[in-house]
Amino acid sequence: MDKVNRLKRQFLNFVLCKDITIFDTNLSENDWEIIVKWCVDHRIIYLFIKNLKQTNHWASLRHNQYIQYLEKRAHKAPVRQLKIQANLLHLDTILTANGIEYQIIKGPILAFKYYEDSAIRRMRDIDIIVKPDTFVKTCNLLLEHNYRLKSKEQKIDFDARLKVSHDAPPLTHDNFNISIEVHHRTFSPRKKQSEMDLSFMPEFWAEVDMIKIGNQSLPCESAEILLAHIILHGVRSSAFNNGPVLISDLYFLIKNGQINWKKFHSYSTYLKLENEANLVFSLLQDFYPDLKLQERFVPCKDDKLIEACHSLMLSDPSQKRYERLTSSLKSGTLHEALIQLKKLLLPKQELITAHLGVSSHPAFIRLPVWWGYILKTLYFQCLGRNSDLQTSEELTRLFRWLNR
């Protein structure tokens, strides 16, 4: 195992299992810079600092400039979680008063229902889902209650979004400054998973669970549907872009939730999720050998694939956007390759805004500018990047496993 892969494994063992082996040797300046980047990119600053404070290395490292930087940023996590809770209660007041059936999905459920410390589970935004026939009403209702679009677009055709996307553009309220994503389904209609979308299952709306926020109970996904959602999104759709958070989410959900494995298996069969489930459960077993998993679980014996997943969990998400195209071609998944090519050539306006800030311009201006940005990025990736950071080989191995 080379130095970078060894550092990756030691880092994962520390943030997930509190294994302090990573501190047994003197970490170089370059090692610390890599660790800081992993913590920032994958939203695990608070988890890293919390684990470190529980070891005997805290006293000797707390004056390290990198630790001071991470600790300063970690202090913001609990305050942000309080803002998210306040925003969830505000949303519930608006939606229930107008008779809109909804569910909280993904991150907030994990943070406030299954994690032992909610601040560990950092969230980029709040995701809620409504039924398609109330999607347009919900979005307009939020705009009427002082939510606004985060992008520079002044007007959105929400009816059109029903056909081309699974959610509305992010909304935000000045009192909370938290992004809100309103979904009408769990995956984009353009993705392979959309043929068997989670929200199409009768159980999705029939088996609603509840999450306690303050002194109120808000509707959310059931434990079994949430488990399937995490695996489908984290493995098949995102190729481990969530980083170590994916493994942490699954661990706390299975450990602290009452999983009905028979139900989960039926959902897994419906979604054709067996390969993804077996792979991610193998990773869980690798880090948490005592965690009880479903009886039908078939462990993955491919050590190189497991090592590839470790690498993908700590790779740069934006870098993978370009490498997924070549790796999907190598693994024979033409459908995946076409999806990635379309994403590069015809990206969402939010992505253009994030990188270029020109989304309000006409398409004949913003797309050529975007394509120039892509060509420049690909050029530097092909000729100037560190070969240790390439993920094309790992992605190819992953896609071959999932599509075998």
N, C-alpha and C positions, 0 to 999 in steps of 0.2 A: 504494500500500500504506500503510495507516494505521500509527500508531506501535506499537500493540499487535501487529499482525501482523508488522511488521518486527522487533520484539524477539523474537517467537516464532521466526521464521526464523533470525535470527542466533544465538539460543540453541541451536536444533537443529543448526545448522552447527558450533557450537563443541563440543557434547557428542558429536556423531557423527563430525565430520570435523576437529576441532581448528582450525577457522577462527576466528581471533582478531578478526574484524571487529567483534564485539560490544563490544570494549574500545576501539575507535578513538574513540568519543565518551564524554563523561562520563555515566555512568549515574546517574540520580536515586535518591533514597531509595526512591521508589515502585517504580522498576525493580528495585532490589535485593530489595525485599520480594517482588516477583513471582517473581524468579529463585529465591529461597530456597524459596518455596512449590512451584515446579515441581520443584526438586531433592528436596524431602521427599516430595511426593505421588507422584512417579514413581520413587522409589528409585534416584536417580542422583547422590546426594551424593558418593560415593567417586569416581565417574567424573568429575564436574565438577572436584573438587579435584585429582585426578590429572592431568587435562588442563591445568589452570591451572598446576600446578607445572612443566610442561614448556614454558611460554611465558616470554617476558621480562617479562610483566606480574605475575608472582608476587611479586617483591620489593616492588613498589609497592602491591600490593593486600593483602598478608598481614596488615596492621594494620587493614584494614577490618573493622568489627564483624560484618558479615554473613559474610565469609570466615572469621573466627575461629570463628563459630558452626558453620558447615558443616565446617570442618576438625576441630573437636572431635568432631563426630558421625561423621566419616569414619574416625577412629581405631578405632572399634568394629567396622568391617566385617571385617577379617581375623580377629578373635577369633570373631566369629559364624560365619564360614565353617569354622573349626576345630571348633566345636560341631556344626555340621551334618554334617561328615565323621564325627565320632565317633558321632553318632546314626545315620547310615546304616550304619556297621559294626555297631552294636548291633542294629539291625533285621535286618540280614542274618543275624547269628548266631541270632536267635530263629526267623526264618522258615525258613532252610535246615535247622536242626535238627529242625523239625517237618514237613519235606517239602512246604512251600508254595511253589509257583512264583509268582514275582512279577517286576515290572519297576519300576525307577525311571523316572519320567516328568518331562518339562519341565525346570524350573529347574536342579536339580543336575547334569544331564547337560551342559547348556550351560556352567555355571560351571566344572566340573572336567574337562571333556573338550575343549571348543572355544574358550573364552575364553583369551586369553593371560595374563590376571591374574584369578583366580577371584573376588577381592574386588569386582571391578567389578559382577559379576552378583549383586545383592542379592536374596535370596529371603524371602518372607513365611513360607513353610512348606516341608515336604518332601511331595511327592506320590508315592505308589506305587500300582500297580494289581495286583490279583490276579484270578484267574478267578472268575466268579460263584458256582461251587459251593464255593469255599473262602473266600468273603467273610466269612460269619458266623464261621467258625472263626478266621480271621485277627484279626478285631476282638476276639473273646473272649480269644484268646491274648495279645494285647497288654495287655489289661486284667489278665490273670493275671500279667503281667511288669511290674507297677507303672506302666503307662501309665494315665492317667485322662482322663476327658472334660473338655474345657476349659469347656463350658457348665455351668450349674447342674443340668442334668438328671442324676438319679441312675441311671436305667436307660433304655436305648435298645433298641427292637425292631429288631435288625439285619435280621431276615427281611423286615420291612415296608419297610426302606430299599431293598431290592433292587427294589421296584416303583415307588417314588416318587422316588428320588434316585439319583445316580450314585456317591455316596460316603457314608462314615460321617461323623458329626460329628467335628470336630478332636479329636485326642488329644495328650497331652503327657506327658513324663517329667520329673520334678523334677531329674534330673541334667543335663538338656540344655536344658530350657525352649524347645524348638522344636516348633511345631505339626506334627502328622503327619496327612495326609489319605489314608485308604485308599479307593481307587476299585475298583469292579468293572466299570466302563466309563468311557469318556472324556467322555461328555456325558450330561446329565440325560435320562431317558426322556420328559420333558415338552417337550423342545426339538426343533425341526425337524430338527437334525442327527442326532438319535438314530436316525432311520430307516436311516442309513448310518454307524453308529458305527465309529470307527477300530478298536476292539477286536473288531469282528465280522469283520474281514478275516483270512483264514487266515494271511497273512504277519505279522500283528501278533505272534503267539506263535512263529511258525516262524523269523523273522529277527531274533532277539534280538541286540543288540550288547552290548558290555561297557564298563564305565567303571572306571578305576583310582582307588581310594581307599586311600591309604597303600600297603600292599603286597598289597592284595586287589583282585580284579576282581569287580565287582557287575553284575548284569544290568540293561540299560536299553533304551529304544527305539532302533531303527535310525535312521540319519541321515535316510533318506527319509520314514519315518513321523513322526519328530520334526519335520521340515520341514512336512509336511502338518498336523500337530497345532498347531504354532505359528500357522500362517496361519489355520486354521479357528477356533481359539480367539481369536486376537488381532483378527481383522477381523470375521468374521461374528458370533461370539458376544459379544465384548466391545466392539466398535466403537472400537478403539484405546485402551481403558482402560489398557493396560500402558504407554502413553506411548512415549517414545523407545527404551525397552528392547526393544520389538517389532522395531524396525529394527536395533538393535544385535545382538539374538539372531540374526536372519536373516543379518546380515553375517558374524559369526564362524562360524556353522554352515556357510555356503556357502564361505567363504574357507578354513577349516581342516578341513572335512569332505570326504570323498570321496563326493559326491552322484552316485548313479546316476539321471540325469535321465529315463531311460526308465521306471524303476520309479516315480519320483515322478509322472510324467505319468499312469501307470495308476492310482495312488492318487487323484490329482486328478480324474480322470474318474469314478472310482467314487464319490467324495464330492461330485461336482458343484461343484468348487472352482475352476474356471477363472477366473471373474470375480475372486474374492478373490486368487488367485495373480497374475493380470495386474496388478491394482491395486497390490499390495504390492511386486511386482518393479519396477513403475514408480517407486515411492518409493525403492527401493534404487538404481535406476539414477540417480535424481535426486541422491542423496547420494554414491554410489560408481559413477561412470560406467565404471570399469575392471573392475568385478566381473563375472565370467563367469556368465551365467544360461542357463536352458534355451532351446533353439532355438525351441520353440513359443511362447515368450513374446511377447505382443502388447501393446506399450506403450500406456498410457492417454494420450490426447491432450487430455483435459479439464483445462485448467489450474486451473479453479475447483474441481474435485473434488480435485486434488492439494493446493491451498491449504486446502481444507476438512479434509483428512486431517491436515495440519500442525496445524491448530487443534484437532482432536479429540485429537491426541496430547498436547496440553498443557492440556486442559480438566479440570475437577474431576470425577472418576469418580462421586461421589455425586450431583452435579448432573445428570449424564446419565441417571440412573435415572428421573427424572421427565419429562425431555424426550423420551426414547425413545418414550413413549406417543404424544405428539402428532405426532412426526416420522414414526413408522411409519404412523399414520393418513393423514398427508399423502402419503406415498409409496405408499399403496395396499396395504401388506403387513398385511392384517387378522390373519393368524396371529401376526405379531410383536407387533401391538398387544394381542392377547388375552393373550399371554405376559407382556408388561410390566404389563398391568392386574392379572393374577393375582399377579405378584410384589409389587405395591404393596398389594393387598388381603389376600393370604395369604402373607406373607413367611416365610422359614425362621426357626426359633427362634433360630439363631445371629445373624441380622441384628437381631432384636428385642433380644436380649441386648446386642449391641454398642451400640445406641442408647439402650435404655431400662433394661436390666437386670431385666426382669420375665418372663423366659422360663419360670421355674419355676411361675408362677401359672397357674391354669386359663384356657382359651381365652376364656371369657366376660369375663375381666378384661383379659388382655393384648391381645387384638385391638382392643377399643374404645380402649384407651390408645394403641395403635399408629396407629389411624385418626385419632385426635386429633393425634398427632405429624405424620402425613402432611398433614393439612389445614393445620396451622400452617406446615409447611415450604413447601407449595405456595403459600400466601398470601404469604409473604415472597419467594418466588421470582418470583411474578407482579408484585408491587408494589414490592419493595424492592431488587432485585439490580442489579448493574452490567450494563448492556446489552452491554458488550464481552465478557462471559463467556457469553452465550447460545450454545447449540450446536444448537438445534433445526433451523436451516436447514442446517447442515453434516451432521447426521445424516440429514435428508431426502434430501440429495444423495447420500450414501453408500448408503442403502437403495435408492434408485432405480437406482443403478449395479449393485448386487449382484443385483437382481431383474429386470433388464431382459430 
